[in-house]
Amino acid sequence: MLSEWAQIAIALFTAATALAALLSVRRVEQDRRARLIPELHIEILCDIPNNEMRLTVVNLGAPARGVRVMGTVGDFGFFHPTPPTTYWQEGESRTYRISMPVLPGVEAQAFVEARDLGKKYLVVATVGGATHRWNLREAEKLSPAEEWRKLFPNDPMPPDVKYPQIAIELVERHR
């Protein structure tokens, strides 16, 4: 009788150990995949002392390719790849001067998007911090207009504002 209970206890212990090992392997794989995905942040700032509007983008995750920005600030809109290159290294940040007048208190809608190096995901971050990760095969079927409507359904697109294609100029780049 005692040996039967011992065998049951050993079997339960073995099963629990196997489950813990499986969960540990799963977590390690999730962490590995997460390290391969860019983590983007975007901000539009009103630099009153220098009398200019600025756009700052930071990549805190893995390297990114095909990075571009799209947005509106009041009646001004932009849709650009990120000069000087659309490839961003891990930890890279760039600040751009937006060629428009300073408009304190005006609502800005913008996003930055990039593809991961593994060509599996489209990563999108909006002003305000919302982030999205879409399967790249599905996301590439979206036009920029459809992508904008998914993110900002009630706001006009950059081509629909009064000044639709303002320039951005690189001011700072940190790697």
Secondary structure, 3 states (H helix, E strand, C coil): CHHHHHHHHHHHHHHHHHHHHHHHHHHHHHHHHHCCCCCEEEEEEEECCCCEEEEEEEECCCCEEEEEEEEEECCEEEEEECCCCCCECCCCEEEEEECCCCCCCCCEEEEEEEEECCCCEEEEEECCCCEEEEEHHHHCCCCHHHHHHHHCCCCCCHHHCCECCCCEEEEEEEC
